[in-house]
Amino acid sequence: YLNSNNIGDDGAKYLTEALCHSNCQLQTLYLGNNNIGEDGANFLAEALCHSNCTLHTLNFSASAIGDDGAKYLAEALCHSNCKLQ
């Protein structure tokens, strides 16, 4: 659980790098109330599409990702590598 840690878009970028690493086995990630915006949503959407990403659950509650951020995530959900349930 990383809720309420103010990681922002920069933190989302670093999380994306970790989620795409071949040794990452993380399946659940709670990122609510972290000031993640459109750019952060885009980074995390990239991770969801990566073949190494093992996430099954991702929580973005209380995030201001905007319409474009939601679009990035929706597109990622349709990607064949996305494992979210």
C-alpha positions in Angstrom: 0.0 0.0 0.0 1.4 3.3 -1.1 -1.7 5.4 -0.5 -1.2 9.1 0.5 2.5 9.3 -0.1 2.5 12.2 -2.5 4.5 10.3 -5.1 3.1 12.4 -8.0 3.9 11.8 -11.7 7.7 11.5 -11.0 7.0 8.7 -8.6 4.7 7.0 -11.0 7.5 7.1 -13.6 9.9 5.3 -11.2 7.2 2.8 -10.3 6.7 2.1 -14.0 10.4 1.3 -14.4 10.2 -1.1 -11.4 7.0 -2.7 -12.6 8.7 -3.5 -16.0 11.7 -5.1 -14.5 12.0 -8.8 -15.1 12.4 -9.5 -11.3 9.3 -7.6 -10.2 6.6 -9.9 -8.9 4.2 -7.3 -7.5 0.6 -8.2 -8.1 -1.3 -5.5 -6.1 -0.6 -1.8 -5.9 -2.7 0.8 -4.1 -1.8 4.4 -5.2 -4.8 6.4 -4.0 -4.4 10.0 -3.0 -0.9 10.4 -4.4 -1.2 13.4 -6.7 -0.8 11.3 -9.8 -2.0 13.2 -12.8 -2.3 12.6 -16.5 1.5 12.0 -17.0 1.6 9.5 -14.2 -1.4 7.7 -15.6 0.4 7.5 -18.9 3.6 6.1 -17.3 1.6 3.4 -15.5 -0.4 2.6 -18.6 2.9 1.8 -20.3 3.8 -0.5 -17.4 0.5 -2.4 -17.8 1.2 -3.1 -21.4 4.7 -4.4 -20.7 5.2 -8.1 -20.9 7.1 -8.2 -17.5 4.3 -6.4 -15.6 2.6 -8.8 -13.2 0.0 -6.5 -11.6 -3.5 -7.9 -11.2 -4.9 -5.1 -9.0 -4.2 -1.3 -9.3 -6.1 1.3 -7.3 -6.0 4.9 -8.4 -8.6 6.4 -6.1 -8.6 10.1 -5.5 -6.3 10.8 -8.4 -6.6 13.7 -10.9 -5.7 11.7 -14.0 -8.1 13.6 -16.2 -9.7 12.5 -19.4 -6.5 11.8 -21.2 -5.1 9.8 -18.3 -8.3 7.7 -18.2 -7.9 7.2 -22.0 -4.3 5.9 -21.5 -5.4 3.5 -18.9 -8.4 2.3 -20.9 -6.2 1.6 -23.9 -3.8 -0.3 -21.6 -6.7 -2.5 -20.3 -7.3 -3.6 -23.9 -3.7 -4.6 -24.4 -2.9 -8.3 -24.6 -0.1 -8.0 -22.0 -2.4 -6.4 -19.4 -3.1 -8.7 -16.5 -5.4 -6.5 -14.4 -8.5 -8.3 -13.3 
